[in-house]
Amino acid sequence: MAFNFNEQSDRRHSDSVKWNKYAENVLPMWVADMDFPTAPCVLEALHERVEQGIFGYGAAPDDLFDVVIGHLKQRYQWEVKPEWIIPLPGVVSGLNLAVRAFSAPDERSLAPSPIYPPFYKAAELAGRSQQKIPLVLKEGRWVMDLEAVESGMRGDEALLMLCNPQNPGGTVYRREELMAQLAFAERHDLIVCSDEIHSELILEPGLAHIPFASLNDRAAQHSVTFISPSKTWNIAGLGASLAIIPNPELRRRFAMARMGIVPNVDVLALTAATAAWRDGEPWRQALIAHLQKQRSRLCNAINAIPGLRVVPPEATYLAWVDASALPVNDPWHHFLQHGLAFSPGKEFGDSRFVRINFACTEATLTEAIARMQRAVEACGL
């Protein structure tokens, strides 16, 4: 079956947060929300569930667990048991629960910087402090500089928060890098919280996602992993994610932190997640091919524009663009004035950058590139 990722949907006149935040003359390329309808198999499953007409309290179906367990074993050779899985209405709630469950008020977490903003917020909202681990550009990849924080460890650290693949840098961590992260966590007696929401969006040929908990039993017993079909199949508005926690004591602490605060997952979200993981692979493969073309077009264009530089992301549909050479105080605001709404780098930890979402049609990307060129020309470059 052929899938068309170049048919523009009218999201401006819908409930879309992405398309309604800015004026109509602004192209929205900020939040991680694709401009494509979800896979037909997901739509069919939702239609079938809606036709039942009853939406009382529902539990996660056994079919979802069976599908996910089979998927993780087939794709990553990771054998997961049903009792390890806790459904959640979103990965962000999981990040917040992890901070509360696995650190005390006088303990702190560690997280890479730059990073997806809820990593910072999770510590802030829980009243915990957080140590930033700098990301550095090494051989064309954004990687964590664990050595930079090693000597400053104080003994009050409890949690290492990872993002694999990395957002916003797009890095797919290699096994040796994950093993180094595990060794660091073991040296400092840290629980590892691994956000793997972009794991199905590997763009670089020859690379493969490796779940942190699949490294060995030590990694499994000292970690919580978050996965979701939301980014890959564009169903974030439905809110279905899973926490995978092999260690029973960590699982108990996590469940206790969640109790009475975080609701169960919506029945339609469970339906969509099951269909995506069970039947959505052909659509996902077509999506990856489209995103690879978009990535090449965007990165080649950016690196040809004076004052801008980008490392092609190995995964995700998000480009982390270095605009530090532009003669402007705020690159995000400058691009906004020229009709482009990117994600401000300041929210991720570096105001010299912007993050660009290229999960759009070819026509949208063509217009975005033209506006970027005009915006930079207006700087006199």
C-alpha positions as a printed Julia matrix, in Angstrom:
381×3 Matrix{Float64}:
   0.0     0.0    0.0
   1.26    3.47  -0.91
   1.13    6.24   1.68
   1.12    9.93   0.77
   3.11   12.18   3.11
   2.89   15.18   0.8
  -0.83   15.85   1.02
  -1.26   18.91   3.22
  -3.97   18.59   5.85
  -5.71   21.76   6.99
  -4.72   21.86  10.64
  -4.99   25.63  10.97
  -8.75   25.38  11.39
  -8.69   22.48  13.82
  -7.79   22.1   17.5
  -4.06   21.85  16.64
  -1.79   23.43  19.23
   1.03   23.4   16.7
  -0.83   25.3   14.0
  -2.85   27.69  16.13
  -0.18   29.08  18.44
   1.09   31.62  15.91
  -0.43   33.95  13.32
  -1.52   32.5    9.98
   1.48   33.99   8.17
   3.85   31.92  10.33
   4.94   28.38   9.42
   4.82   26.25  12.6
   7.81   23.89  12.8
   8.24   23.69  16.54
   6.5    21.06  18.73
   7.21   17.37  17.94
   3.94   16.8   16.12
   3.91   15.59  12.51
   1.69   17.05   9.79
   0.5    13.63   8.6
  -2.64   11.66   9.4
  -1.83    8.56  11.4
  -1.6     5.09   9.85
  -4.8     3.7    8.31
  -4.62    0.68  10.62
  -4.86    3.01  13.63
  -7.81    4.88  12.15
  -9.61    1.61  11.4
  -9.1     0.35  14.94
 -10.38    3.61  16.39
 -13.47    3.59  14.16
 -14.24    0.03  15.22
 -13.85    0.9   18.9
 -15.98    4.06  18.6
 -18.76    2.08  16.93
 -19.14    0.06  20.13
 -20.62    3.24  21.57
 -19.7     2.57  25.2
 -16.78    4.3   26.87
 -16.92    3.18  30.47
 -13.88    2.44  32.58
 -11.45    0.23  30.68
  -8.28   -1.67  31.46
  -5.25   -2.15  29.26
  -6.12   -5.13  27.04
  -3.99   -8.26  27.19
  -3.61   -7.86  23.44
  -1.6    -4.65  23.98
   0.86   -6.35  26.31
   1.21   -9.34  23.96
   1.81   -7.05  20.99
   4.37   -4.91  22.81
   6.26   -7.86  24.26
   6.45   -9.51  20.84
   7.49   -6.24  19.22
  10.32   -5.58  21.69
  11.63   -9.13  21.36
  11.51   -9.14  17.57
  13.01   -5.68  17.04
  15.46   -5.33  19.93
  15.91   -8.88  21.24
  14.64   -7.55  24.55
  12.55  -10.03  26.5
  10.02   -8.2   28.66
   7.57   -9.77  31.09
   3.96   -8.52  31.34
   4.24   -7.64  35.02
   7.05   -5.18  34.23
   4.71   -2.94  32.21
   2.79    0.04  33.61
   0.58    1.96  31.13
   0.75    5.75  31.44
  -1.06    8.65  29.74
   2.25   10.13  28.57
   6.03    9.95  28.93
   6.15   13.4   30.58
   4.08   12.11  33.5
   6.52    9.21  33.7
   9.52   11.54  33.93
   7.85   13.43  36.77
   6.93   10.21  38.58
  10.47    8.89  38.24
  11.94   11.96  39.94
   9.47   11.69  42.8
   9.75    7.92  43.15
  13.52    7.52  42.89
  14.91   10.59  44.64
  14.34   12.23  48.02
  13.84   16.0   48.42
  17.48   16.43  49.44
  18.78   14.35  46.51
  19.36   15.43  42.96
  19.12   14.03  39.47
  21.46   14.33  36.5
  20.35   15.06  32.94
  22.07   15.93  29.67
  22.03   19.52  28.47
  20.57   20.49  26.06
  17.59   18.22  26.59
  13.83   18.02  26.11
  12.48   20.66  28.57
  10.31   18.3   30.73
  13.55   16.71  31.97
  14.39   19.98  33.68
  10.83   20.65  34.72
  10.44   17.25  36.37
  13.13   18.09  38.9
  11.92   21.67  39.35
   8.3    20.67  39.94
   9.35   18.06  42.47
  11.49   20.55  44.38
  14.71   18.68  43.55
  17.95   20.09  42.22
  19.5    18.8   39.02
  23.05   18.56  37.72
  23.47   19.14  33.98
  25.71   16.85  31.95
  26.98   18.78  28.91
  26.42   17.42  25.43
  29.48   17.91  23.25
  29.93   17.58  19.52
  32.28   14.67  18.89
  32.94   13.34  15.4
  29.68   14.8   14.15
  27.49   13.49  16.97
  26.09   15.02  20.14
  27.26   12.87  23.05
  27.3    13.23  26.84
  30.53   14.35  28.5
  30.32   12.24  31.66
  33.91   13.12  32.57
  32.9    16.77  32.92
  30.72   15.97  35.95
  32.55   12.99  37.41
  34.82   14.99  39.7
  31.94   17.14  40.92
  29.75   14.29  42.13
  28.77   14.95  45.75
  27.14   11.7   46.79
  23.61   13.13  46.92
  22.77   12.06  43.37
  20.03    9.46  42.97
  18.84    9.46  39.37
  20.44    9.57  35.92
  17.96   10.71  33.26
  18.71    9.64  29.7
  17.09   10.4   26.35
  17.83    7.73  23.72
  17.58    8.67  20.89
  18.58   12.1   22.1
  16.22   15.04  21.81
  17.15   17.61  20.49
  20.51   16.31  19.2
  19.18   13.26  17.35
  21.95   10.94  18.59
  21.47    7.18  18.58
  23.7     5.89  21.36
  26.02    3.0   20.51
  26.37   -0.01  22.8
  29.74    1.13  24.15
  28.27    4.54  25.0
  25.34    2.96  26.8
  27.73    0.68  28.69
  29.72    3.75  29.75
  26.5     5.33  31.0
  25.7     2.16  32.92
  29.19    2.09  34.45
  28.8     5.73  35.5
  25.45    4.95  37.11
  26.91    1.97  38.95
  29.88    3.95  40.27
  27.51    6.48  41.79
  24.64    4.16  42.75
  22.14    5.81  40.42
  18.78    4.64  39.14
  18.55    5.22  35.37
  15.45    6.74  33.79
  15.57    6.22  30.01
  13.15    8.07  27.71
  13.05    6.04  24.48
  10.02    7.62  22.85
  11.87    8.22  19.55
  13.27    4.68  19.31
  11.2     3.82  16.22
  12.47    6.85  14.31
  16.03    5.83  13.39
  16.94    7.65  10.17
  20.59    6.77   9.67
  21.01    3.52   7.69
  22.95    0.85   9.56
  22.08    2.13  13.02
  19.78    0.4   15.47
  18.21    1.48  18.73
  19.4    -0.39  21.83
  17.1    -0.17  24.88
  19.17    0.71  27.94
  17.54   -2.02  30.03
  18.43   -4.65  27.44
  22.2    -4.22  28.0
  22.35   -6.76  30.82
  20.56   -7.71  34.03
  22.31   -4.97  36.02
  20.93   -2.33  33.66
  17.48   -3.9   33.8
  17.35   -4.06  37.58
  18.4    -0.43  38.05
  16.3     1.33  35.42
  12.9     2.45  34.22
  12.27    2.73  30.48
   9.56    4.79  28.79
   8.24    3.92  25.34
   5.29    5.16  23.32
   3.9     4.98  19.78
   2.91    8.64  20.0
   5.78   10.26  18.08
   6.17    7.56  15.44
   2.5     7.19  14.51
   1.53   10.82  15.31
  -0.97   10.01  18.05
   0.44   12.14  20.87
  -2.97   13.73  21.4
  -4.34   10.36  22.45
  -1.75    9.83  25.18
  -0.61    6.23  25.51
   2.81    5.32  26.89
   4.37    2.49  28.83
   6.82    2.36  31.7
   8.87   -0.85  31.75
  10.36   -1.59  35.18
  11.89   -5.06  35.7
  12.85   -4.49  39.36
   9.81   -5.2   41.58
  10.86   -2.75  44.31
  11.38    0.09  41.82
   8.06   -0.83  40.23
   6.33   -0.64  43.61
   7.83    2.77  44.37
   6.84    4.06  40.94
   3.28    2.77  41.31
   2.98    4.36  44.76
   4.13    7.75  43.42
   1.51    7.48  40.69
  -1.38    6.46  42.95
  -4.29    8.89  43.07
  -2.51   11.45  40.87
  -1.92   10.05  37.37
  -5.05    8.6   35.73
  -5.39    5.42  33.75
  -4.88    5.53  30.01
  -7.87    6.46  27.85
  -9.54    3.45  26.17
  -9.15    4.98  22.7
  -5.47    5.63  23.33
  -4.99    1.96  24.23
  -6.79    0.94  21.05
  -4.6     3.21  18.93
  -1.37    2.05  20.58
  -2.23   -1.61  20.09
  -3.02   -1.09  16.4
   0.11    0.96  15.8
   2.51   -1.57  17.3
   0.64   -4.55  15.84
  -0.11   -3.42  12.28
   1.67   -0.12  11.69
   5.07   -1.29  10.43
   4.45   -0.76   6.67
   3.33    2.81   7.36
   6.32    3.42   9.65
   8.76    2.24   7.0
   7.21    4.6    4.43
   7.39    7.41   6.99
  11.1     6.77   7.6
  11.79    6.99   3.85
  10.0    10.35   3.7
  11.79   11.69   6.76
  15.17   10.63   5.4
  14.55   12.71   2.27
  13.34   15.65   4.35
  16.38   15.42   6.61
  18.78   15.47   3.66
  17.05   18.43   2.01
  16.89   20.47   5.19
  20.4    19.77   6.45
  22.01   20.34   3.06
  20.15   23.63   2.74
  21.01   24.8    6.26
  24.7    24.0    5.9
  24.76   26.07   2.7
  23.36   29.13   4.48
  25.99   31.44   6.03
  25.74   31.64   9.8
  23.88   28.35  10.26
  25.16   24.85  10.95
  23.46   21.56  11.7
  24.59   18.0   12.35
  22.16   15.67  10.56
  20.2    13.85  13.28
  20.66   10.09  13.36
  17.09    9.75  14.62
  13.9    11.75  15.27
  12.41   14.31  12.86
  14.01   17.2   14.73
  17.06   19.2   13.64
  19.18   20.98  16.28
  20.45   24.03  14.41
  23.39   26.14  15.56
  22.61   29.79  14.82
  25.33   31.24  17.04
  27.11   32.87  14.08
  24.11   35.02  13.2
  24.5    38.67  14.26
  21.28   38.61  16.31
  20.61   38.43  20.05
  17.85   35.85  19.79
  17.83   33.53  16.74
  14.4    32.12  17.58
  12.81   35.58  17.65
  14.61   36.6   14.47
  13.21   33.63  12.56
   9.76   34.25  14.02
   9.85   37.79  12.63
  10.43   36.2    9.22
   7.49   33.83   9.42
   9.1    30.73  10.96
   8.12   29.29  14.33
  10.88   26.99  15.51
  11.39   25.69  19.05
  13.6    28.15  20.98
  16.92   26.66  21.98
  16.7    28.43  25.33
  13.99   25.99  26.44
  16.4    23.1   25.84
  19.38   24.77  27.47
  21.12   26.79  24.74
  19.63   30.01  23.34
  22.1    30.03  20.43
  20.2    27.15  18.8
  16.76   26.49  17.38
  15.06   23.13  16.92
  13.29   22.52  13.61
  10.57   19.9   13.05
  10.89   18.57   9.48
   8.0    16.08   9.68
   6.01   18.0    7.11
   5.25   17.95   3.41
   7.88   18.68   0.78
   6.04   21.9   -0.08
   6.12   23.09   3.53
   9.83   22.35   3.79
  10.52   24.17   0.53
   8.79   27.27   1.83
  10.56   27.0    5.2
  13.98   26.83   3.55
  13.18   29.88   1.43
  12.1    31.83   4.51
  15.26   30.8    6.35
  17.39   32.05   3.51
  15.58   35.38   3.48
  15.85   35.65   7.27
  19.62   35.19   7.13
  19.98   37.57   4.18
  18.21   40.18   6.3
  21.11   39.88   8.76
  23.49   41.01   6.03
  25.13   37.61   5.59
